[in-house]
Amino acid sequence: MQADAETVVALLAVDPLGLGGVCLRARAGPAREAWLAQLRGILPQAMAMRRVPVNISDTALLGGLDLAATLRAGRPVALQGLLPAADGGVLLLSMAERMPSETAARFCAVLDNGSVSLQRDGLDASCPARVALVALDEGASDDEAMPAALRERLAFWLVLDGQDEPDADLAWTAQEVLAARGRLAQVRVDNAVARALCAAGMALGIDSLRAPLLALRAARAAAALVGADVVDEDHLALAARLVLAPRATRLPQLPEPESAPEPAADPPDAAVSHPPDLSQEPAHADASSSPETGSEEDVPDAAQRGEMGERILQATLAALPAGLLASLALGLSPRIRAASGGRAGSMQKSQLRGRPIGARAGEPRAGQRLHVLETLRAAAPWQRLRNSPPATGRIQVRKQDFHVTRFRQRSQTTTIFVVDASGSAALNRLAEAKGAVELLLADCYVRRDRVAVVAFRGAAAEVLLAPTRSLARAKRSLAGLPGGGGTPLASGIDAARAMGEQVRRRGETPIIVLLTDGRGNVARDGSPGRLAAAHDTLMAARQLRLSGVTTLLLDSSAQPQAAARALATDMGARYLPLPYAGARAMSEAVKALAGLA
């Protein structure tokens, strides 16, 4: 909502360093520019906003060796990085959804420590770097998001897409924000308030302790903004709505009214087992300790804390978007999307091609590229020793100074469908498996990933479709897939593992999707018998787990089966029961596992 967006501006201006910053999910446009203009106008003049490019180097970000000054002076001269230079200010991160994990780790360390530790290029220094971040997440879809570790450290997650352009004038002036900054240190928080926020975070499925801590800071900023000395329930509800609600991963279980009268049945027994004089001792103890812990009015009892926590949860639930509320009701956690980063395939290091990611010490052999600048940086601190007596000003470079460029390239993803085509029960799922493969193939033209199909039935497994992106070939291969016979589950797992290892040797990322009920009755040698088949299946599952290939097991039974769940555990696979699920549900599950959903 527009009101929440303006409130975030004011709270962030009151305590920018304590709140960490904001993840602003919005495309470039008038709404985003107006929000940024509001923030610039209300921040103190000393806190200028600096823009940070997404692919900034470590030297430019953290600092390093000033090569030109070092060569002139003959001794190491440090170059100040952007983070130390912006100490006490606000940084604007452009295209945060494309930020490399290494750069995100640098920002995480600065937000945690408030300083930059520079130990490189012969330098050893520690510089203060207390900054707040405004991360501009311009992801075109839900599968594009900024690194989760960095977003977790930012108090506010704000979405401006689809909202109207905010008003030019805020409800608060710069003078009011400046006064609130002065009152912030005097705002008091009761222990019951902190416990209520922690309980609300647990009820919403928020595992990180940073969320309630940031919510508590937001509540203190809200209290300071209105001139209050103590955080009350209104401030807590506001903080929970702005900080906890976007992080919710499940719907809370609110207490039922029927559970309240139950403790009333205990007083008769309690009166018999505990003398009245003992029940008075805690009151005297509280009275004697009142200078330290406060009066009884300042510390709510358990019932009041429960009511406070329930009101916080109600305020949080009221702020959840309709789409998120529906997904939480279905048990779909948003963590998978947040962690995936929306990238097809995994990143692999390369020595010859890809995107440059820095340099390392080493000689340029086997086609590796010499990194001239890093080589000169390594040689610069030694020039005074190497040029004695002073030479003609030429730089003396030694073999140990050589640095080569490091590259990283994204590998292609190959999804291997392993279909149980045995028996009448599996026949009911074959049409859906074919539909899932066709849906994935249709997406392959955009993501450039490939799909393979392995079927097992009768006495052995068979590769129906080698890795391909051809939709026509896939349809022809799947159309003639018959069903019936025994269940050589071990052979199917072995065939999937062999294909996965083959795909990996080609430099691609394999993902195995096994569609079965987990009950095999044919051994590896093709002989029938459930006992031998169970032993071979266990061995095959353990071998697949040791291979490290990412695996998803889709339980094709009408009801979730313990055998399929146990098989998924043995394989180290994610288990997903699909009773009566359609082809599109399977496709979405596979894309989620691959980090594409």
VMD Tcl script that draws the C-alpha trace (Angstrom):
set ca {
  {0.00 0.00 0.00}
  {1.08 3.58 -0.63}
  {0.76 4.47 3.07}
  {3.13 1.65 4.04}
  {5.64 2.77 1.42}
  {5.67 6.28 2.88}
  {5.94 4.89 6.42}
  {8.98 2.86 5.39}
  {10.60 6.06 4.11}
  {10.10 7.76 7.47}
  {11.23 4.80 9.59}
  {14.31 4.25 7.46}
  {15.22 7.92 7.78}
  {14.92 7.73 11.58}
  {17.21 4.69 12.03}
  {18.88 3.79 8.72}
  {21.95 2.08 10.17}
  {19.98 0.06 12.70}
  {17.36 -1.11 10.21}
  {19.91 -2.08 7.58}
  {17.88 -0.82 4.65}
  {15.11 -1.86 2.30}
  {14.68 -4.29 -0.57}
  {12.69 -2.29 -3.10}
  {10.97 -4.60 -5.58}
  {10.03 -2.33 -8.46}
  {10.77 -1.73 -12.10}
  {12.31 1.54 -13.17}
  {9.50 4.06 -13.43}
  {7.78 7.05 -11.85}
  {6.67 5.17 -8.72}
  {10.18 4.04 -7.84}
  {11.79 7.37 -8.65}
  {9.20 9.22 -6.56}
  {9.86 6.90 -3.60}
  {13.62 7.44 -3.89}
  {13.08 11.19 -4.14}
  {11.06 11.09 -0.91}
  {13.88 9.24 0.83}
  {16.53 11.65 -0.45}
  {14.47 14.62 0.67}
  {13.97 13.40 4.23}
  {17.45 12.02 4.94}
  {19.94 14.27 6.76}
  {22.25 16.17 4.45}
  {25.27 14.24 5.75}
  {23.74 10.94 4.59}
  {24.10 11.23 0.84}
  {22.94 8.32 -1.31}
  {25.60 6.72 -3.51}
  {24.83 4.34 -6.35}
  {26.72 1.03 -6.52}
  {26.97 -0.90 -9.82}
  {26.04 -4.56 -9.61}
  {29.38 -5.86 -10.93}
  {31.65 -3.67 -8.82}
  {35.07 -5.15 -8.15}
  {36.40 -5.92 -4.69}
  {39.07 -3.25 -5.04}
  {36.52 -0.57 -5.85}
  {34.14 -1.78 -3.13}
  {36.47 -2.58 -0.23}
  {39.67 -0.79 -1.18}
  {43.07 -2.04 -2.16}
  {46.40 -1.04 -3.55}
  {46.63 2.25 -5.45}
  {48.88 1.00 -8.21}
  {49.94 4.35 -9.67}
  {50.62 5.94 -6.27}
  {52.49 2.85 -5.09}
  {54.78 2.89 -8.11}
  {55.47 6.59 -7.63}
  {56.13 6.33 -3.89}
  {57.94 3.01 -3.93}
  {55.83 1.76 -1.01}
  {52.28 0.37 -0.67}
  {49.67 3.12 -0.87}
  {46.07 2.22 -0.02}
  {43.12 3.15 -2.20}
  {39.92 3.84 -0.28}
  {36.98 1.72 -1.34}
  {33.37 2.76 -1.76}
  {32.21 1.17 1.51}
  {34.68 3.01 3.79}
  {34.07 6.23 1.86}
  {30.31 5.90 2.43}
  {30.59 5.38 6.21}
  {27.40 6.65 7.82}
  {25.57 6.97 4.52}
  {23.14 5.12 2.27}
  {24.10 2.98 -0.72}
  {21.81 2.40 -3.70}
  {22.30 -1.08 -5.19}
  {21.19 -1.22 -8.81}
  {19.88 -4.49 -10.29}
  {20.25 -6.33 -6.98}
  {18.63 -9.45 -8.46}
  {21.76 -9.91 -10.59}
  {24.25 -9.39 -7.77}
  {26.90 -12.14 -7.55}
  {26.96 -14.10 -4.33}
  {30.53 -12.95 -3.64}
  {29.52 -9.29 -3.73}
  {26.48 -10.01 -1.56}
  {28.77 -11.67 0.99}
  {30.84 -8.48 1.20}
  {27.75 -6.41 1.96}
  {26.56 -8.97 4.52}
  {29.87 -8.77 6.38}
  {29.73 -4.97 6.43}
  {26.15 -4.93 7.73}
  {27.13 -7.40 10.47}
  {30.41 -5.82 11.56}
  {30.08 -2.17 10.59}
  {33.63 -2.15 9.26}
  {35.81 -3.31 6.39}
  {38.83 -5.48 7.13}
  {41.38 -4.97 4.37}
  {44.06 -7.65 4.24}
  {45.27 -7.87 0.68}
  {48.01 -6.56 -1.63}
  {50.39 -6.12 1.30}
  {47.87 -3.97 3.20}
  {46.46 -4.61 6.67}
  {43.84 -2.12 7.83}
  {40.36 -1.91 9.32}
  {38.07 0.96 8.34}
  {34.61 1.84 9.69}
  {31.84 1.27 7.17}
  {28.41 1.66 8.77}
  {25.98 1.91 5.88}
  {22.34 1.35 5.00}
  {21.32 -0.27 1.73}
  {18.50 0.44 -0.70}
  {18.51 -2.64 -2.93}
  {16.65 -2.12 -6.21}
  {15.27 -5.52 -7.20}
  {14.15 -5.24 -10.82}
  {13.29 -8.91 -11.34}
  {10.85 -9.46 -14.18}
  {9.27 -12.51 -12.52}
  {9.16 -14.32 -9.20}
  {12.13 -16.50 -10.11}
  {14.46 -13.48 -10.14}
  {15.38 -12.23 -6.69}
  {18.35 -10.71 -4.89}
  {20.54 -13.02 -2.75}
  {18.54 -14.24 0.22}
  {21.37 -13.77 2.73}
  {21.59 -10.06 1.94}
  {17.84 -9.51 1.80}
  {17.47 -11.12 5.23}
  {19.61 -8.36 6.74}
  {17.35 -5.60 5.39}
  {14.40 -4.73 7.60}
  {11.86 -3.84 4.91}
  {10.82 -5.77 1.80}
  {8.74 -3.34 -0.22}
  {6.91 -4.01 -3.49}
  {5.99 -0.98 -5.60}
  {5.03 -2.72 -8.85}
  {1.40 -2.01 -9.65}
  {1.13 0.90 -7.21}
  {0.36 4.49 -8.03}
  {3.00 7.16 -7.89}
  {3.25 8.40 -4.28}
  {2.55 11.98 -3.36}
  {5.44 14.39 -3.46}
  {4.90 15.48 0.15}
  {5.35 13.06 3.04}
  {3.29 13.08 6.20}
  {6.52 13.84 8.09}
  {8.96 16.66 7.56}
  {12.73 16.50 7.70}
  {12.65 18.42 10.99}
  {10.30 15.86 12.55}
  {12.54 13.02 11.42}
  {15.58 14.80 12.83}
  {13.81 15.20 16.18}
  {12.84 11.53 16.13}
  {16.47 10.56 15.56}
  {17.35 12.48 18.71}
  {14.62 10.72 20.74}
  {15.42 7.23 19.46}
  {17.96 6.40 22.18}
  {15.44 7.22 24.94}
  {12.67 4.92 23.65}
  {12.18 2.02 26.10}
  {11.06 -1.50 25.26}
  {9.67 -3.99 27.78}
  {10.86 -7.58 27.74}
  {7.29 -8.69 27.08}
  {7.34 -6.77 23.81}
  {10.47 -8.56 22.62}
  {9.01 -11.93 23.62}
  {5.79 -11.16 21.76}
  {7.69 -10.33 18.55}
  {9.77 -13.51 18.83}
  {6.63 -15.57 19.37}
  {4.98 -13.94 16.36}
  {8.01 -14.72 14.22}
  {7.95 -18.38 15.27}
  {4.22 -18.62 14.60}
  {4.75 -17.27 11.08}
  {7.51 -19.79 10.36}
  {10.35 -17.24 10.41}
  {13.49 -19.09 11.49}
  {15.95 -16.20 11.56}
  {16.32 -14.16 14.74}
  {17.18 -11.11 12.66}
  {13.52 -10.62 11.75}
  {12.22 -9.95 15.31}
  {15.30 -7.86 16.07}
  {14.69 -5.70 13.01}
  {10.99 -5.53 13.85}
  {11.91 -4.33 17.34}
  {14.10 -1.60 15.85}
  {11.27 -0.60 13.53}
  {8.88 -0.39 16.49}
  {11.33 1.86 18.37}
  {11.67 4.09 15.32}
  {7.87 4.27 15.02}
  {7.59 5.27 18.68}
  {10.27 7.94 18.30}
  {8.53 9.27 15.20}
  {5.33 10.03 17.15}
  {7.17 11.30 20.23}
  {6.48 8.30 22.48}
  {8.92 7.13 25.14}
  {7.69 3.52 25.31}
  {6.85 1.10 22.51}
  {3.16 0.19 22.62}
  {0.97 -2.28 20.72}
  {0.30 0.11 17.84}
  {4.02 0.42 17.18}
  {4.40 -3.36 17.42}
  {1.56 -3.96 14.99}
  {3.10 -1.53 12.51}
  {6.52 -3.18 12.79}
  {5.04 -6.66 12.42}
  {3.10 -5.60 9.34}
  {6.14 -4.07 7.66}
  {8.90 -6.47 8.77}
  {7.38 -9.84 9.69}
  {4.54 -10.13 7.16}
  {6.73 -10.24 4.01}
  {8.87 -12.95 5.63}
  {5.99 -15.27 6.61}
  {6.33 -18.86 5.43}
  {3.25 -20.38 7.04}
  {-0.05 -19.39 8.57}
  {-0.01 -19.25 12.38}
  {-2.19 -21.44 14.57}
  {-4.12 -18.92 16.62}
  {-5.29 -20.12 20.07}
  {-8.88 -21.31 20.24}
  {-11.27 -19.67 22.71}
  {-12.24 -23.07 24.16}
  {-8.75 -23.60 25.57}
  {-9.00 -20.70 28.03}
  {-11.33 -22.25 30.68}
  {-9.12 -25.36 31.14}
  {-6.75 -23.91 33.78}
  {-9.79 -23.01 35.94}
  {-10.18 -26.65 36.96}
  {-6.77 -26.71 38.71}
  {-7.18 -24.26 41.68}
  {-8.75 -26.82 44.09}
  {-5.77 -29.18 43.68}
  {-3.34 -26.30 43.78}
  {-4.88 -25.00 46.98}
  {-4.41 -28.35 48.66}
  {-0.87 -28.97 47.51}
  {0.51 -25.44 48.12}
  {-0.07 -23.58 51.42}
  {-1.38 -20.03 51.17}
  {1.70 -18.49 52.79}
  {3.97 -19.84 50.03}
  {1.82 -18.24 47.39}
  {2.49 -14.84 48.93}
  {6.28 -15.09 48.75}
  {6.63 -14.22 45.07}
  {4.69 -11.02 45.69}
  {7.13 -9.95 48.44}
  {10.05 -10.90 46.23}
  {8.68 -8.82 43.39}
  {8.14 -5.89 45.69}
  {11.68 -6.05 47.04}
  {13.12 -6.19 43.55}
  {10.96 -3.42 42.14}
  {13.84 -0.96 41.63}
  {15.44 -3.38 39.14}
  {12.53 -5.04 37.38}
  {9.91 -2.32 37.56}
  {6.41 -2.26 39.00}
  {3.78 -4.91 38.37}
  {1.99 -2.62 35.93}
  {5.11 -2.51 33.71}
  {5.38 -6.31 33.35}
  {2.30 -7.92 31.76}
  {1.35 -11.40 32.89}
  {1.26 -14.44 30.64}
  {-2.33 -13.85 29.58}
  {-1.59 -10.27 28.58}
  {1.49 -11.38 26.66}
  {-0.63 -13.93 24.84}
  {-3.19 -11.30 23.91}
  {-0.42 -8.99 22.71}
  {1.09 -11.73 20.54}
  {-2.32 -12.58 19.11}
  {-2.97 -8.96 18.16}
  {0.45 -8.78 16.51}
  {-0.37 -11.89 14.49}
  {-3.74 -10.49 13.47}
  {-2.08 -7.29 12.26}
  {0.50 -9.31 10.34}
  {-2.10 -11.52 8.67}
  {-4.12 -8.49 7.64}
  {-1.07 -7.18 5.76}
  {-0.37 -10.37 3.80}
  {-1.11 -10.06 0.07}
  {-3.90 -12.23 -1.26}
  {-1.57 -14.34 -3.39}
  {0.87 -14.95 -0.56}
  {-1.96 -15.76 1.82}
  {-3.33 -18.37 -0.58}
  {0.08 -19.97 -1.08}
  {0.70 -20.14 2.67}
  {-2.70 -21.74 3.15}
  {-1.64 -24.45 0.69}
  {1.64 -24.95 2.54}
  {3.80 -23.51 -0.25}
  {6.78 -21.74 1.30}
  {8.36 -18.83 -0.59}
  {11.85 -19.84 0.55}
  {12.57 -21.93 -2.54}
  {12.17 -18.93 -4.80}
  {14.12 -16.66 -2.54}
  {17.07 -19.01 -2.40}
  {17.14 -19.96 -6.03}
  {18.03 -16.59 -7.48}
  {16.19 -17.54 -10.67}
  {19.14 -18.91 -12.57}
  {19.08 -21.88 -14.91}
  {21.87 -24.34 -14.24}
  {24.69 -24.12 -11.74}
  {27.77 -21.95 -11.92}
  {31.05 -23.71 -12.71}
  {34.58 -22.38 -12.61}
  {36.44 -22.22 -15.88}
  {39.98 -21.32 -16.87}
  {39.39 -20.32 -20.48}
  {35.94 -18.82 -21.02}
  {32.93 -17.35 -19.27}
  {32.44 -14.24 -17.16}
  {35.59 -12.88 -15.44}
  {35.32 -13.18 -11.66}
  {38.76 -12.01 -10.58}
  {42.27 -13.36 -10.60}
  {44.44 -15.87 -8.78}
  {48.15 -16.36 -8.40}
  {49.60 -18.68 -11.02}
  {51.42 -18.90 -14.33}
  {49.51 -18.50 -17.61}
  {49.65 -22.08 -18.85}
  {47.36 -24.15 -21.09}
  {45.75 -21.11 -22.66}
  {45.07 -19.24 -19.42}
  {45.06 -15.45 -19.65}
  {47.52 -13.30 -17.76}
  {45.79 -10.69 -15.58}
  {48.13 -7.76 -16.17}
  {46.68 -5.38 -13.58}
  {46.74 -7.90 -10.72}
  {50.25 -8.96 -11.74}
  {51.42 -5.35 -11.49}
  {49.67 -4.96 -8.13}
  {51.52 -7.99 -6.80}
  {54.85 -6.65 -8.05}
  {54.42 -3.01 -6.97}
  {55.22 -3.37 -3.21}
  {58.59 -4.99 -4.04}
  {59.95 -2.38 -6.45}
  {62.13 -0.57 -3.89}
  {63.92 -3.83 -3.02}
  {64.20 -5.00 -6.61}
  {65.45 -1.65 -7.93}
  {68.45 -1.21 -5.65}
  {70.44 0.58 -6.86}
  {67.64 2.58 -8.55}
  {67.19 1.58 -12.16}
  {65.65 3.46 -15.06}
  {62.15 3.34 -13.61}
  {61.16 0.07 -15.22}
  {58.91 -2.25 -13.21}
  {60.62 -5.45 -12.14}
  {58.17 -8.38 -12.44}
  {59.05 -11.82 -11.14}
  {57.55 -15.22 -11.77}
  {55.84 -15.25 -8.37}
  {53.95 -12.05 -9.30}
  {51.99 -13.66 -12.12}
  {48.19 -13.73 -11.78}
  {45.78 -15.36 -14.22}
  {42.17 -14.44 -14.88}
  {39.46 -16.62 -13.36}
  {36.25 -17.21 -15.29}
  {32.89 -18.66 -14.42}
  {30.29 -20.00 -16.81}
  {26.77 -21.26 -16.28}
  {26.19 -24.90 -17.08}
  {23.18 -26.26 -18.92}
  {20.49 -28.11 -16.98}
  {19.32 -31.56 -18.06}
  {16.22 -32.99 -16.37}
  {16.07 -36.80 -16.47}
  {12.56 -38.22 -16.05}
  {12.57 -41.80 -14.78}
  {9.06 -43.22 -15.25}
  {7.70 -46.36 -13.63}
  {5.73 -47.90 -16.53}
  {4.91 -51.20 -14.85}
  {1.48 -52.44 -13.86}
  {-1.96 -50.94 -14.10}
  {-1.36 -48.41 -11.29}
  {1.54 -46.84 -13.18}
  {-0.54 -46.68 -16.35}
  {-2.80 -44.19 -14.62}
  {0.17 -41.82 -14.27}
  {1.84 -42.27 -17.65}
  {-0.31 -39.67 -19.39}
  {0.52 -37.12 -16.69}
  {4.25 -37.92 -16.89}
  {4.17 -37.39 -20.65}
  {2.40 -34.09 -20.14}
  {4.98 -32.96 -17.58}
  {7.84 -33.71 -19.98}
  {6.11 -31.82 -22.79}
  {5.52 -28.83 -20.54}
  {9.18 -28.76 -19.56}
  {10.25 -29.08 -23.17}
  {8.11 -26.09 -24.06}
  {10.00 -24.10 -21.41}
  {13.37 -25.33 -22.67}
  {13.28 -22.98 -25.63}
  {13.50 -20.11 -23.17}
  {15.81 -21.63 -20.53}
  {17.96 -23.69 -22.91}
  {17.77 -26.76 -20.69}
  {17.26 -30.29 -21.94}
  {15.05 -33.24 -20.98}
  {15.61 -37.01 -21.11}
  {13.20 -39.88 -20.40}
  {14.02 -43.29 -18.92}
  {11.28 -45.90 -18.45}
  {11.54 -49.15 -16.50}
  {9.14 -52.06 -16.79}
  {9.29 -55.80 -17.26}
  {12.85 -56.90 -16.49}
  {15.01 -53.82 -17.25}
  {15.17 -50.08 -17.83}
  {15.20 -48.40 -21.23}
  {16.29 -44.96 -22.38}
  {13.33 -43.67 -24.36}
  {14.65 -40.19 -25.01}
  {18.26 -39.05 -24.90}
  {18.87 -35.48 -23.66}
  {17.22 -33.18 -26.17}
  {15.36 -29.91 -26.64}
  {13.36 -31.18 -29.60}
  {9.67 -31.11 -28.73}
  {8.72 -33.18 -31.79}
  {11.16 -35.98 -30.94}
  {9.97 -36.02 -27.34}
  {6.33 -36.36 -28.33}
  {7.08 -39.17 -30.77}
  {9.14 -41.02 -28.17}
  {6.54 -40.69 -25.43}
  {3.55 -41.51 -27.62}
  {4.56 -45.14 -28.02}
  {5.46 -45.80 -24.37}
  {3.65 -49.00 -23.30}
  {2.95 -50.11 -19.73}
  {2.65 -53.31 -17.74}
  {4.84 -56.08 -16.36}
  {7.15 -56.14 -13.35}
  {8.85 -53.25 -11.57}
  {12.67 -53.28 -11.97}
  {13.09 -50.26 -9.71}
  {16.80 -50.86 -9.05}
  {17.54 -50.98 -12.77}
  {15.67 -47.72 -13.30}
  {17.69 -45.99 -10.56}
  {20.94 -47.36 -11.99}
  {20.05 -46.12 -15.48}
  {19.19 -42.67 -14.13}
  {22.45 -42.46 -12.18}
  {24.49 -43.53 -15.21}
  {22.84 -40.90 -17.39}
  {23.25 -38.25 -14.69}
  {26.97 -38.95 -14.38}
  {27.29 -38.86 -18.16}
  {25.54 -35.50 -18.27}
  {27.79 -34.18 -15.52}
  {30.93 -35.28 -17.38}
  {29.79 -33.09 -20.27}
  {29.82 -30.10 -17.93}
  {26.04 -29.91 -17.52}
  {23.88 -29.98 -14.38}
  {21.73 -33.15 -14.10}
  {18.43 -33.35 -12.21}
  {16.71 -36.71 -11.78}
  {12.93 -36.89 -11.38}
  {11.81 -40.38 -10.36}
  {8.11 -41.16 -10.75}
  {7.27 -44.35 -8.80}
  {5.44 -45.80 -5.83}
  {8.70 -47.11 -4.38}
  {7.79 -50.82 -4.49}
  {10.00 -52.90 -6.77}
  {9.56 -56.61 -7.45}
  {12.33 -57.33 -10.00}
  {16.02 -57.57 -9.06}
  {18.93 -56.13 -11.00}
  {19.51 -59.41 -12.84}
  {15.89 -59.50 -14.01}
  {14.76 -62.25 -11.64}
  {11.45 -61.76 -9.83}
  {11.23 -61.57 -6.05}
  {10.45 -58.73 -3.68}
  {13.19 -59.55 -1.15}
  {16.04 -59.46 -3.69}
  {14.45 -56.46 -5.42}
  {14.28 -54.54 -2.13}
  {17.98 -55.23 -1.44}
  {19.05 -54.16 -4.93}
  {16.86 -51.06 -4.74}
  {18.48 -50.04 -1.46}
  {21.97 -50.48 -2.92}
  {21.04 -48.51 -6.05}
  {19.53 -45.72 -3.95}
  {22.67 -45.40 -1.83}
  {24.86 -45.29 -4.92}
  {22.70 -42.53 -6.35}
  {23.03 -40.60 -3.11}
  {26.83 -40.93 -3.20}
  {26.87 -39.60 -6.76}
  {25.49 -36.27 -5.54}
  {22.99 -35.86 -8.37}
  {20.02 -33.71 -7.37}
  {16.95 -35.93 -7.23}
  {13.20 -35.52 -6.78}
  {10.93 -38.49 -6.06}
  {7.30 -38.07 -7.09}
  {5.12 -40.61 -5.29}
  {2.71 -41.90 -7.93}
  {0.51 -43.79 -5.46}
  {-3.08 -42.82 -4.90}
  {-2.09 -42.10 -1.28}
  {1.40 -41.24 0.05}
  {3.31 -44.46 0.74}
  {5.93 -45.11 3.41}
  {7.97 -47.15 0.92}
  {8.34 -44.18 -1.44}
  {9.26 -41.83 1.40}
  {11.88 -44.28 2.68}
  {13.30 -44.63 -0.82}
  {13.59 -40.84 -1.11}
  {15.49 -40.76 2.19}
  {17.89 -43.47 1.01}
  {18.53 -41.56 -2.22}
  {18.92 -38.21 -0.49}
  {16.08 -36.95 -2.65}
  {13.26 -34.52 -2.06}
  {9.97 -36.36 -1.57}
  {6.75 -35.07 -3.07}
  {3.51 -37.08 -2.94}
  {1.25 -36.43 -5.88}
  {-2.09 -38.11 -5.32}
  {-4.24 -37.24 -8.31}
  {-1.89 -34.41 -9.29}
  {-1.93 -33.22 -12.86}
  {0.87 -32.82 -15.35}
  {1.28 -29.11 -14.63}
  {1.76 -29.79 -10.90}
  {4.64 -32.14 -11.71}
  {6.18 -29.59 -14.04}
  {6.06 -26.88 -11.38}
  {7.65 -29.23 -8.83}
  {10.55 -29.98 -11.15}
  {11.10 -26.31 -11.94}
  {11.08 -25.49 -8.22}
  {13.75 -28.11 -7.57}
  {15.88 -26.70 -10.37}
  {15.54 -23.20 -8.96}
  {13.37 -22.07 -11.86}
  {9.92 -21.84 -10.29}
}
mol new
graphics top color blue
foreach p $ca { graphics top sphere $p radius 0.5 }
foreach p [lrange $ca 0 end-1] q [lrange $ca 1 end] { graphics top cylinder $p $q radius 0.2 }
display resetview
